[in-house]
Structures are given as structure tokens and as C-alpha cells.
Amino acid sequence: MDNQIEIENYRIRKSEEWAGNIDDQELINRIQDSDFARQQNNDGKDFCYFLDKKYHTSNTENSEYVCMAYTLNEPANLERASVSDIVVEENEVYNIHRISVLRDGVLIDKIPDTKIKVLDSENHSSGGILSSNKKINITIKDLRLYDILILEDSRVKPFTDRDFLRKEFSKYVWVSPDNYWAYGSYKFTFINERNEKIAYKKTFFRDENGNVLEPEVHYLEKGEKFVFEETNYINPVDANREIFPFIDFATDNNWIELSNYIAPIYQEIFNKSSLKDFAPNLVDKLDSMQDLEEKIQFAIEYVQNNIYYIFNADEMNGHKPQEPAVTYENKQGDCKAKSVLLKVILDYIGVEASIVLVNFHTDFYIKYYLPSLLTFNHAIVKINHKGEEYFIDATIRDEFGTLENRGFIYFMHYLEVKSDQELKERKPHRYPYFCVDEKVDFNVKDATGKLVLTTTYKGNRANAMRRYFKNTNKREVIDSWNNFLFYSLNYSNDRNGTDIRNIFKDASIDIISDDKKLNEFRIQYNATIENPYFVDPKNNRFLMYFDRNLVKTSARDYMHKDLPFWHNFDSEKYEINLYTDQKIDTEERYTAQESTINNPYFDFKSRKKVSKNGATVYIEYNPLVNLEIPQNEFEKFRTDHHTVADSNFGLGIDVIEPGLMNMLKFNFKKRFK
């Protein structure tokens, strides 16, 4: 350990003074068997004798230190330990302090047996994503089952001028460990060496009965530490139904202070130059349009489709956007650059717009986090138009429609880039249109069925279907519809194993229309079906069409204790017509049953029209979306979805077989059922 090996992205060296220093004998003394350790071994688990983790932050760098010793009793863990990858950001250095094993009571230095390669990190390296990240590949020779592996390392991220936001603000989220591992000793330390006070908030910790405790907020002045320490520790969280306890550390600020910090940075960019100066051709195009809705659509789609999206991972560490003139000239930019250009264009045509900061991945947690600009990882545009709020992601491609017909982005929390702003929550949303509007016609004559589906998609569904048909082989598309219909018509229960292409003869699917202003995409599916009836084991014949898209399994099966159910279903409308040249049972439950559900979070209605030779069902499903269902209201929500699943998501008709005996049998069943 005396030789200090230094490479650009990693070093082999002693730990820093703030991390402490542990000698070999102390390591051996800390690796002691106990009843707790033996119990884990008897249970067939690997065991971590100790994990000591420290996070150190200052106004010049962030550092993270780990020292740990764990068993390699499982082949999978041995394999992972033998070859591992560490990804470091630009200007970040990975320090290796110790790689050793304790084998039969003897401590063996494994650094001489370690091979290290530095590679470009290929993760997310295409599709306009630029990154200076490096991947450090570490291979340790001759690790053996039942070794105890000891790793001591740290990561240091010095701040450059590009990291101006990290210099000003700190944010770190500690999450309690995976509950697979048992720890003889677990210790986490947060060290504040910044000039500013850091707040920390403990969230989703629980009492002895498993009840979530109220969050606690405390503060660390410069030089102070926070320590979380446990012995003989297994994280008790129920990983499938509970949120792991976490602690959010952030420089002590409120949202108004943060918005007042970021707003002038963007305003300076907006004031650099006017659209007329740097984009005269674009201005001429806008000026030639008479309709404001057309101008808005053109502006959005111009930025989305003509400005190439480059996600520069290094630039995203700060919030200073690229000037709109540069974005326009180079025809490329990240989310901030594209959003700023779109706002400048909207300003020119007189449409109120602003930049908003979001994080779609951690949206649920933002209300629990402490205020921090480092919470956000994406910028989009908010438009106020005709009394409505619209949110546009300028980085998405191939989206269409005038403003009210465009796709809807699901998220709740955002910070508007203006002065004196608080964190905001979006309003719940009810679609002004049906995302799916489908008519099903299934007519059977002389034992042959003619099936026609005509479907209109709007909003997100139209955009998605347009892309799907553009990028997918026609035969694959038809097979997908055939497979869906195989279950919808209940053929899976009387001819399972049959080649689906032999059931749906001459199947075809065609685009009927594509209106890019209304954002409506209409298709039609046609097929001929021999033996169209579902036949039960008693040789009774039925026509059935049940669309399982209406059965919201995710709502019916949801069991999480901490996460409220996020409601984001599409509005849907169906007309299903099943007709035959046979006489049917007009009073059968599946044929006659109707339903009306008025839940606070969705309305559902099914209405029937029945004749002697068939029936029609009209179904409408209108949800209130982009919201969390409160836990005290969820069971009613779940029960109402069970009602939808109770034969209210389609239509079935029973054929009355011809002949005197069959008629007598039918009348008898009707009388006594």
C-alpha cells in the first residue's frame, strides 16, 4: 500500500484523512463469527461482517467512501465479485484503497491479482446521448468460494466550472440497504464540510409495529456529522409492499429561494437575441400562417422534429441552458436548449409559455424530498392557452395534433422557472376525447363469421400506433391482432394449440385515415372465421367478445402499503355487435346484463340492445387521471374495477340449438334457472 498508483480515472492509494484509516489487524478483529452470522450461513445467505459508508461534501468536491467485508459463499456472488464495473463521471476519480481476502484466517492482499481496464462507458452512447463517463472494469483473479472479500474504496468528484450548481448546492439521498443482506455492523456517516447549513430529512422509517413515522428534519452545520448505525442488522422493510426508508440531505433552502436563483439564469439566455435576428426564415414561415392553432402546432413540431435531441450527461449537471440562436444554428441541443428555443418561438407568436423543471423518474418522491434544484433532471415547456394548461416535452419526436389534441404527459410535480415560485402540483386530467374508440362487427351466417374492427386512436394512443405501424412488419401487426382476438373471442378455451393463422383466414389490417391536426389515427381489421362459435364441453355454442383491455388488472391486484395507486388509464369507448343467423337466448346474463359505475375516479357505463338473432353493447370508460388514489378510497376503487371484470367488459350470446328437444330443454332451463 506504500506505492501510490495514479491513472486518469482511478488511483491505488491510501484513504483520505476524513475517511479514517484501518490497519490489517483491526480488519481481522472486526471479522468475527457470531450466532447472528452463523444463522445467516445456516439459512444459505451470504453475510456482510461490516459495511462502513461515508459521504463527504464540500464546496469544491463530493466524495464517497466504502469499507466492507462479506462472504463469498454463493457462486453468484463469487462471480459478481470476480468481475465488476465501476462507472465514473467526467473528472471523477475512483480510488482503490484495499482489495483483500481473509482465507482460513490469513489476510491476503489481492491488489497484485487485480487487473484494471478503463473503457468508454457504452451505456446510452447512441441516440443523441453524449457522455464522458468512463467504465472501470475490475477483474480479481483466484477468488474462491468461502473467501471473505474485503473492499475499501472511494469516489471523488471535484467540481469544475460546469458544475456551478453542485458548487452552490448539495443533494444526496441515502436509501436503506437491500434486505437480502445481513450485516454484523452497518454504519453510514454524512460529513458536511460546506460553508452552508445542510438539512436532512428521515422518511418512511417505522416504529416497532411497522407503522410509518412522521418525517423528521434536522440540520448539520459545517464540520458536523450525521451517523446511522446498526448491529446484527437486516433491513426489515417488506420490499414488495413498502418503501425503503431513506434520508434526503440537501443544502438548506426553500423553493422560493431556489426559483429566484434559477430564474435570472434563464432570463439572461432569453434576452440574448430575438427570434427575428437569428431565425428570419422561421419567422417568415410563422408570419405566413393565419391560424394561431396552426402556428402553435408548427412551433412545437418544428422544435421536436427538426432540432436533434442531444442529452449531454455532463451539461445536465448544471442548469445553464444553451442560447436559442446556437440551438437554431446547430439544429441540436439538450432538453433545456430545446425548451428554451420553443418558448422563444411561442413568445414571438404571442402564446404564454414558461420553462418547468421536472423529474419523471422520481415524481412520487419529490413531495417528500427537501427543496433542491438537483432534484430535477429534465426541462419541458408549460403553455397557458385559452384558460388551459398544457405541458410539452420538446425532446419527443413524431407527435402530432393541435394543442388540445396532442398527447398527455403524466407527472405531478414541477418547479416553474420564474421568480418567487413554490413547487407546484398539476391538476387531475379528464380526457376531452376517447383515446380508443372501437367498433366491432362480428356477423355469422352459414357457420362462417365475418369479423371487422374499426378503431380510432387519439392523443398518446394515436402517436404510439402511428409509430407502431411505421416500424413494425405488416405480418407481425396482423399476428398481434389475431392473438388478441384469439382470447377476446374465447377461442383459447376450445381450440388452444391451433395455429392462429388458420383460425383467422384472410386477415388484413389497413390504415383508413391519419389526421395529424386532430391527431386521429384510424385502422380497420378484417378476417373470415370458419367455425366461429365457441363450443363448451356440452356442445353448447356461443359468440363471445370480451375486451380485456377494459379489465384493469393493475388496479385489481394492487397491494402496496406506502405507494398510492397512480391513476393513468386512457379513456375508452366500444361498440360491440355480435349477430348470427341462429336464434339466441335474449335473457342470458352475459347478453342482457348492463352496468353503471360512478366512482370519483372513473365513470363506467355499458348498455345493451338485444334482438332475437344477436346483441350490441355500448361501453364507455371515462377516468380522471394524473393523480394518486388516496389509500382510504382505494378499496372502493378496486371493488368497482372488480365489477367491470364481472362480465361487463364485453358481450356474450348463447345460441338456442334448432330442434324440438333443444327448444324444450331451453324452456326448461329458462323456467328453473
KEVEXMAR-905191 format. One record per residue: x, y, z of N, C-alpha, C in turn. Coordinates in steps of 0.2 Angstrom, whole numbers, plus 5000, padded with zeros to 4 digits. Each point is the difference from the previous one (the first is absolute). Example, Ala and Ser with C-alpha at 12.3 -4.5 7.8 and 13.67 -1.06 7.14 Angstrom:
<rs>
506649725039499650065000500450065000;499850054996500450065001499650055003;
</rs>
This chain:
<rs>
500449945000499650065000500450065000;500750005000500450065000500150034993;499949964995500150024993499350034998;500150074998499450034998499950004992;499549964998499950004993499550044998;500150054995499650054998499849994992;499449994998499850004993499550065000;499850024994499550054999499449995004;499749944999499349995003500049965006;500649975002500049965006500750015003;500049985007500750015003500049945005;500649975002500149965005500450035006;499650025005500350045005499749995007;500350035005499750005007499450055000;499549985005499450045000500250075003;499550054999500150075003499950005007;500250055003500050015007499350005003;499550034996499350005003499749935000;500349964995499749935000500249965006;500650025003500349955005500549954997;500349975004500549954998499949945004;500049944997499949945004500649954998;500349975005500649964998499849935000;500449954998499949934998499749975006;500350015006499849965006499350025002;499950075000499350025001499549974996;500149994993499649974996499849935002;500649965002499949935002499650005006;500150045005499650005006499350024999;499850044994499350014999499649944997;500449964997499749944996500049945005;499550005004499949955005499349964999;500049945001499449965000499650025006;499349994999499650015006499449964998;499549995005499449964999499650034995;500050074999499650034994500349984994;500750004999500349994994499949924998;500149965005499949934999499349984998;499550045002499349994998499950024993;500350054998499950024992500449954996;500549975002500449954997499549934999;499749995006499549945000499550014996;499850064999499450024995500250004993;500649994998500350004994500150074997;500150055004500150074997500750025001;500250044996500650035001500050055006;500550025003500050045006500550064999;499850065002500550065000500250015007;500649995002500350015007499950075002;500250044995499950075002500050044993;499650065000500050054995500150075003;500550034998500150075003500050054994;499550044999499950044994500050075003;500450054996500050075002499950044994;499650055001499950054994500350075003;500450034996500450065002499850054995;499850065002499850054995500350075002;500350044995500350065001499850054994;500250065000499950044995500449994994;500549955000500449994995500049934997;499749955004499949934998499649965004;499749954997499649955004500449935000;500049975005500449945001499649945003;500149944998499649955004500549945001;500049985006500549955002499649935003;500249944998499749945002500649955003;499949975005500449955003499649945002;500149944997499549955001500349935000;499849955004500249934999499449965000;500049954995499449964999500249934998;499649955001500249934998499849994993;500449954997499949984993499849935000;499449995004499849935001499549974994;499850054996499549994995500450004993;499949964995500450004994499850074996;499450025001499850064996500450065003;500050015006500450055003500850004999;500249945000500749994998500150024993;499649994995500050024993500050075000;499550045003500050075000500650035003;500349975005500650035003500650004996;500049944996500649994996500150054994;499450024997500050054995499550055001;500250075001499550055002500250064996;499550044999500150074996499850065005;500450054999499950065004499950054995;499550044999499950064996500150065003;500550044997500150075003499950054995;499850065003499850064996500650034998;500050054995500550044998500350035006;500750005001500450035005499949975007;499649945000500049965006500549955000;500349995006500549955001499849945005;500149944998499949945004500749985004;499950005006500649995004500049935003;500449964999500149935003500450005006;499849995006500450005006500249935002;499649954999500149935002499649954997;500349954997499649944998500449945003;499749975004500349945004499549955001;500249945002499649955002500249975007;499649985004500249965006499849934998;500549965000500049934998500349955005;499649965003500249965006500450045005;499850065002500250045005500650044998;500249994993500650044998499850064995;500250065001499850064996500550004994;499750004994500450004994499950064996;500550044998499950054996499949984993;499450024997499849984993500150054995;500350065002500150054995500549984994;500649965002500449974995499649954995;499549975002499649964996499450034997;500050075000499550044997500250034993;499549994995500250034994499450064999;500350064998499550054999500150034993;499450014997499950034993499650065001;500150054996499650065000499750004993;499450004999499650004994499550064999;499850024994499550044999499449975002;499550035004499449975002499550004995;499949944997499550004994499350015002;499850005006499350005002499750074997;499550004997499750064997500450044996;500449964996500550044996499750024993;499449984999499850014993499350045001;499750024994499450045000500050075003;500650034999500050075002500250015007;500349955003500250005007500850005000;500250065003500750015000500349995007;500549975002500249995006500849995001;500350035004500749995001500249955006;499449975002500149955005500549944998;500449985004500449944999499849945004;500149944998499949945003500649975003;500149995006500649975003499949925001;500349964996499849935000500649975005;499749965005500549985005499949925000;500649964999500049935000500549985006;499749965004500449975006500149934999;500649984999500249934999500049965007;499849934999500049955005499750025006;499350034999499650005006499749935001;499849985006499849935001499450005004;499649954999499449995004500250005008;499650035004500150015007500650045002;500350044995500450065002499650055003;500350045004499750075002500350054997;499750044995500250054996500050075004;500550035000500150075003500150054995;499650054999500150054995500050075004;500450044998500150075003500150054994;499550044999500150054994499650065001;500250054996499650065000499950034993;499650054999499950034994500050085002;500450044996500150075001499850034994;499550055001499850044994500250085001;500550024998500250075001499550044995;499850065002499650044996500450044995;499750014994500350044995499550064999;500250054996499550054998499449984998;500049944996499349984998499649975005;500349995006499649975006499850065004;499850064998499950065004499449985005;499549964998499549995004500249955006;500449954999500349965005500450045005;500350054997500450045005499650045005;499450024997499550045004499649965005;499849944997499549965004500249935000;499949975006500149935001499349965000;500049944998499549955000500249935000;499849965005500249935000499449965004;499849954997499549965003500349935002;500049995006500249935003499349965000;500149944997499449955000500349945004;499549985005500249945004500249944996;500449955002500349954996499549954998;500249964995499649944997499949965006;499449975001499949965005500249924999;500349994995500349934999500650005005;500450055001500650005003499950005008;500349975004500150005007500650035002;500050055004500650045002500249995008;500649985001500250005007500150075003;500250044995500150075002499850044994;499650055000499850044995500150085002;500450044997500150075002500050044994;499650055000500050064995500150065003;500550044997500250075003499950054995;499750055001500050064995500450065004;500550024996500450065003499950064996;499850055003499950074997500650045001;500450014995500550055000499950064995;499450014999499850064996499950065005;500050064997499950065004499350015001;499549974996499350015001499749945005;499550025003499749955005499649954995;500049935002499749954996499449975005;499549994997499449975003500049934998;499749965005499949934998499349985002;499749954996499349995002499949924999;499849975006499949935001499349984998;499949964995499449984997499949934999;499449985002499749935000500449955004;500250035006500349965005499349975004;500149955004499449975003500149985007;499550005004500049985007500049925001;500049985006500049935001499549964997;499450034999499449974997500050014992;500550034997500050004993499650064998;499850055004499750064998500550054998;499850044994500550054998500050065005;500650025002500150065004499950064996;499850055004500050074996500850024998;500150034995500650024998500450055005;500649995001500450045004500550044996;500050075002500550044996500550035006;500749994998500550035004500550034996;500550035003500550044997500749995002;500450014995500849995001500350064998;500450035005500450064998500749974998;500450054997500649984998500449965005;500349944998500449965005499649955004;499350004999499649965004499949934996;499849955003499949934997499449985002;499749964996499449965001500249925000;499849965005500249935000499449965001;499949954995499549955001500449935001;499849975006500449945001499649945003;500149944998499649945002500549945001;499949965005500349945000499549944999;500349944998499649944998499450034997;500150024994499450044997499849974993;499449995000499649984993499550064999;500050034995499550054998499349975001;499550025004499449965001499550024995;500150044995499550034995499749944996;499450004999499749954996500050034992;500549974997500250044993499550004995;499549955001499550004995499450055001;500050025007499450045002500150065003;500750015002500250065003500550044997;500150065001500550044998500650005004;500649994998500650005004500150065003;500150005007500250075003500650034997;499950074999500650044997500150065004;500650034999500150075003500350044995;499650064999500250054995500450055003;500650014997500550065003500050054994;499950065002500050064995500250065004;500350054996500250065002499350045002;500050035006499450025003499850064996;499449994996499750064996499349985000;499650054998499349994998499950014993;499449984997499950004993500050084997;499850045004500050074998500750034999;500449985005500750024999500349974994;499949934999500349974994499750024993;499450025000499750034994500350064998;500150045005500350074999500849994998;500349955002500749984998500049984992;499549964998500049974994499750054994;499550045002499750044995500450054997;500450035003500550054996500449974996;500249945001500549964995499649994994;499449985000499649994994499950074997;499850055004499850064997500650034996;500649995002500650034997500049964993;499849944999500149964994499450034995;499450015003499450034996500250064997;500450045004500150074997500650014995;500349944999500650014996499950024993;499549984996499850024994499349994998;499750034995499349994998500049954995;499449974999499849954995500150024993;499850074999500150034993500750004998;500550015005500750014999500349934998;499949955003500349944999499649954996;499450014999499649954996499550034995;500250054996499650034995499649964996;500249944998499649964995499549975004;500149985007499549975004499450055001;500250065001499650065002499550014993;500350004994499650014994499549945000;500249945002499549944999499450015005;500250035006499550015005499550064998;500350054997499650064998499549984995;500249954996499649984994499449965002;500049985006499449965003499550055003;499349994999499550045002499749975007;500049945001499749965006500549995005;499850035006500549995006500149935002;499449965000500149935001500549964996;500050024993500549984996500750025001;500150065002500650035002500349965006;499649995005500249965006500249934998;499649974996500249934998500750004996;500050054996500650004996500650015004;500050055005500550015005500349945004;499549975002500149945004500449944996;499749994994500249944996500750024997;500150074999500650024997500649985005;499950025006500549995005500149935002;499549965000500049935002500449964994;499850024994500249954994500650034996;500250075001500550024996500650025004;499950005006500650025005500249935003;500649974998500249945003500150005007;499749955004500150005007500749975002;500450045003500649975003500050005008;500049955003500050005007500849995002;500250065002500750005003500049995007;500249945002500049995007500450055005;500550024997500450055004499750075001;499750024994499750075000499449995005;499749945000499350005004500250015008;500650005002500250015007499950075002;499950044995499850075002499450024997;499850065000499350024997500150064996;500650024998500150054995499849984993;499550024997499849984993500450034994;500049974995500450024994499550064997;500450054997499650064997499649974994;499450034999499549974995500350024993;500450054999500350014993500549944999;500449985005500449944999499649944998;499549995004499649944999499750004993;499850064998499750004993500549994995;500650035000500550004995500349935000;500149975005500349935000499549944999;499350025001499549955000500149945004;500250025007500149955005500050035007;499849965005500150035006499649955005;500250015007499749955005499350035002;499749975005499350025001499950075002;500550035004500050075001500050044994;500549994996500150044994499349994995;499849944999499450004996499450035003;499950005007499450035003500150085000;500650025000500150075000499850034993;500349964995499850024993499250004999;499749955002499350004999499650065004;500350015006499650065003500250074997;500650004997500150074996499550004994;499949944997499650004994499350025002;499749975005499450015003499950075002;500550035003500050075002499950054994;500349984994499950044994499350004998;499749945000499350004997499550025006;500250025005499550035005499749945005;500349955001499749945004500450005006;499750005006500350005007500349935001;500750005001500349945001500650015005;500249955004500550005005500449945000;500650005002500449945001499849975007;499949935001499949975006500549945001;500249995006500549955002499649945003;500249944998499649945002500549945001;499849955003500349945000499549945000;499949974994499549954999500149945004;500749985001500249945003499850005008;500150065003499950005007499450055002;499650014995499450045001499649995007;499949945002499649985006500450035006;500749995000500450025006500150085001;499950044994500250075001499650035006;499449985001499650035006500449995006;500349945001500449985006500750035000;500350024995500750025000500050075002;500650025003500150075002500150044993;499850075000500150044994500750004998;500149984993500650004997500050014993;500350044996500150004993500349944997;500449965004500349944998499549945000;499450015002499549955000499749994992;500150054996499750004994500549984995;499849964994500549974995499750024993;499550045000499750014993499650065000;500050034994499650074999499549994994;499450025001499550004995499750075000;499550014996499750074999499249995002;499850055004499350015002499750064996;499449984997499750054996499350025003;499950065001499350025002499650034994;499549964998499650024994499349995001;499650054999499350005001499749975006;500450025006499849985006500249935002;500449974996500249935002500850005000;500249955004500749995000500249944996;500650014996500249944997500849995001;500249945000500749995001500349964994;500550034997500349974994500749985002;500249944998500749985000500350014993;500550055000500350024993500549944998;500149955004500549954998499749944996;499350005001499749944997499950024992;500049944996499950014993499449964998;499850024994499449974996499450005005;499850065002499450015004499650064996;499349995000499750044995499350035004;499750054996499450025002500050075003;499550044999499950075003500049995007;500150055004500250005007499649955004;499350014999499549965005500049934997;500349984995500049934997500649965001;500550045003500749975000500049955006;500549965000500049955006500150035007;499849965005500050035007500649975003;500450045004500649985004499849985007;500149955002499849985007500650025005;499850055005500550015005499650055005;500250015006499750045005500350065002;500750005001500350055003500550044996;500050075000500550044996500250065003;500550034998500250075003500150044993;499650055000500050054995500550055000;500450014995500650044999499750085000;499850025006499850075001500250025007;500050065001500250035007499449985005;500249995006499549995006499549944999;500349944997499649954999500049945006;499549975001500049945004499949944996;500249945003499949944996499249994999;499949984993499350004998499849934999;499349995001499749934998499550024994;500049954995499650014995499349985002;499550024996499349995001499949934998;499549965002499849944997499750014993;500049954996499850014993499549954998;499550034996499549964997500050014993;500149954996500150004993499350034996;500150054996499450034996499849964994;500449944999499949964995500149935002;499849954996500149935002500749984996;500549985005500649984997499949944995;499549955002499949944996499250014998;499949994994499250004998500049954995;499749945002500049944996499349974999;499949984993499449974999500149934997;499749955003500149934998499449974997;500049984994499549964997500249934998;499649955004500149934999499349974997;500049994994499449974997500149934998;499649955002500049934998499549984996;500149974994499549974996500349944997;499549955000500249934997500749985003;500150005007500649985003500650034998;500050064997500650044999499950075003;500550025003500050075003500450054996;499750065000500350054997500250055006;500650025001500250045006500350064997;499850065002500350074998500050045006;500650025001500250055006500250074997;499750055002500150074997500250045007;500650025000500350035006500350074999;499850055004500350074999500450015007;500650024999500450015005500250085000;500050035006500150075001500650015005;500350065000500550025005500649955000;500249985006500549965001500049934996;499349985000499949944997500150004992;499850064997500150014993500850014999;500350035004500850014999500349935000;499849965005500349945001499849954994;499450004998499849954995500350024993;500150074999500350024994500749985000;500450005005500749985000500049924999;499549975004500049924999499949984993;499550034997499949984993500650024995;500350055002500650024996500649965001;500149975006500649965001499949935000;499449975000499949935001499849974993;500249944999499849964994499349995000;499750004994499349994999499749945003;500449944998499849945003500049995007;500550035003500050015008499550035003;499850064996499450045003499449955000;499849974994499449964999500149945006;500549975001500149955005499850025006;500250065002499950035006499250015001;499750034995499350005001499649935000;500349964996499749935001500049975007;500650015003500149975006499650035005;499950075000499550035004499349985000;499849994993499349974999499949935002;500549965000500049935002499750005007;500350045004499750005007499450045001;499950064996499450035001499349964998;500149964995499549964997499949935004;500549995005500049955004500249934997;500350014994500249944997500649965003;500350045005500549975004499849945004;499350005001499749955005499749944996;500050004993499849944996500449984995;500550044998500549984995500750025001;500250005006500650015002500549964997;500650034997500549964997499950004992;499450034998499950004993500450064997;500349994994500450064997499550064999;500150065003499550055000499950024992;500550004996499950024993499549964997;499949935002499549964997499350015003;499950045005499450025003499750064996;500550055000499850074997500250004993;499649984995500249994993500050074997;500450014995500050064996500150065005;500350005005500050065005500450054997;499750065000500450064998499950065004;500450055000500050065004500250064996;499650055000500250064996499950065004;500450054998499950075002499550034996;499450025003499550034997500150084999;500350035005500150075000500550025005;500350064999500550025005500050085000;499650035005499950075000500550035005;500550044998500550025004499850065004;499550034998499850065004499549985006;499549964998499649975006500449945004;500649984997500449955003499649945000;499649984995499649945000500349954995;500149945002500349954996499549945000;499749984994499549954999500249944996;499849955003500249934996499449965000;500149954995499449955000500349934999;499849955004500249934999499449964997;500249964996499549954997500249935000;499649955002500149934999499449964999;500149944997499549955000500149955004;499549975004500149955005499649944999;500249944998499649945000499949975007;499549975001499849985007500150065005;499650054999500150065004499749995007;499749955002499750005006500549975005;500050025006500349975006499549945002;500349945001499649945001500249985007;499649995005500249975007500049935000;500249975005500049925000499349974999;499550035001499349974999499850024993;500450034996499850014993499550064999;500050045005499650065000500450054996;499750044996500450054995499950075003;500550044999500050075003500450054995;499750065000500550054997500250055006;500650015000500350045006500550054997;499950065003500650054999500150045006;500549985004500250045006500650034999;500150075001500650034999500350015007;500649965001500350015006500450065001;500050044995500450075002499550045005;499449985000499650045005500049975007;500349955001500149975006500750025003;500050055005500650035002500349965005;500449954998500349955005500550035005;500350054998500550045004499650035006;499450024999499650035005499749955005;499849944997499749955004500549965004;500650004998500549965003500550045005;499950075000500450045003500049995008;500649995003500149995007500550045004;500350054997500550045004499750045005;500450005006499750035006500250085000;500650024997500250065000499950054994;500049964994499950044994499350004998;499750065000499350004997500049984993;499449984998500049984993500050064995;500449994995500150064996499549994994;499550044999499449994995500250034994;500149964995500250034993499749964994;499449975001499749964995499750054994;499949974994499850044995499250005000;499750054997499349994999499849964994;499549965000499849954995499350004999;499849984993499349994998500049944995;499549965001499949944996499349994998;499949984994499449984998500149934997;499749955003500149934998499449974998;500049974993499449984997500149924999;499649965003500149934998499349974998;500049984993499349984997500149934997;499549965000500049944997499449984996;500049954996499449984997499649955004;500249995006499749955005499650045005;499549975003499650035005500550005007;499950055004500450005006499650015006;500349995006499750015006500050075002;499550044999500050075001500050025007;499949955005500050025007500749975004;500449984996500649975003500450065004;500349995005500350055004500650034996;500449974997500650034996499750044994;499449994998499750034995499650065002;499650005005499650055003500350055005;500549985003500250035006500350074998;499850055004500350074999500350035006;500450055000500350035006500150075000;500050035005500150075001500450015006;500650035000500550015005500250085000;499850035006500250075001500550005006;500749994998500550005005500350075000;500250035005500350075000500650004995;500349944998500650004996499949974993;499449984999499849974993499249994999;499850024995499349984998500049944995;499649955001499949954996499349984998;499849994994499349994998500049954994;499649955001499949954994499249994999;499850014994499349994998499949954995;499549975000499949944995499450014996;500049984994499450004995500049924998;499549975001499949934999499449984995;500249964995499549984996500049925000;499549974996500049935000500649964997;500450044996500549974996500750035002;500050045006500750035002499950065004;500550035002500050065005500650044998;499950065003500550065000500150025007;500750015002500150045006500450064998;499850055004500450074999500350015007;500750015000500450015006500350065000;500050045005500450065001500450005007;500650014999500450005006500450075000;499850045005500350075001500450015007;500650005000500450005006500250085001;500150015007500350065002500749985002;500550034996500749975000500550055003;500649985000500650045002499950025007;499849955004500050015008500149945003;500150005007500149955004499349985004;499849945000499449985003500150005008;499750045004500249995007499849935003;500449985004500049935003499349995003;499750055003499349995003499549994995;500150024994499549994994500249954995;500549965002500249964994499649935000;499849985006499649935000499450014996;499650065000499450014996500250004993;500650034998500250014994500249934997;500349965004500249934998499349964999;499550005005499449974999499650014994;500050074998499750024994500349974994;500749995000500349974994499949925000;499949975006499749935000499350004997;499650055001499450004997500050004992;500550044998500150004992500249934998;500449975004500349934998499549955000;499450015004499549955000499550014994;500349984994499649994994499850074997;500250055003499850074997500550034995;500549964998500550024995499949974993;499449984998499949984994499349974999;499949954996499349974999500149934998;499549965002499949934998499349984998;499949964995499449984998500049935000;499449965002499949935000499549984994;500349964996499649974995499549955003;499350014998499549945001500049964994;500349945002500049954994499449984997;499949994994499449984996499749935002;499449995000499749945001499650005006;499449965001499550005005500349985007;500549955000500349985006500450065003;500450034996500450065002499650065003;499450014996499550055002499749995007;499849935001499849985007500550015005;500649984998500550005005500250085002;500050044995500150075001499450035005;499449984998499450035004500049975007;500349945001500049975007500650045004;500550014997500650045003499850075002;499650034995499850075001499550005006;499649955001499450005005500449995007;500549965000500249985007500750035002;500350044996500650035001499950065005;
</rs>
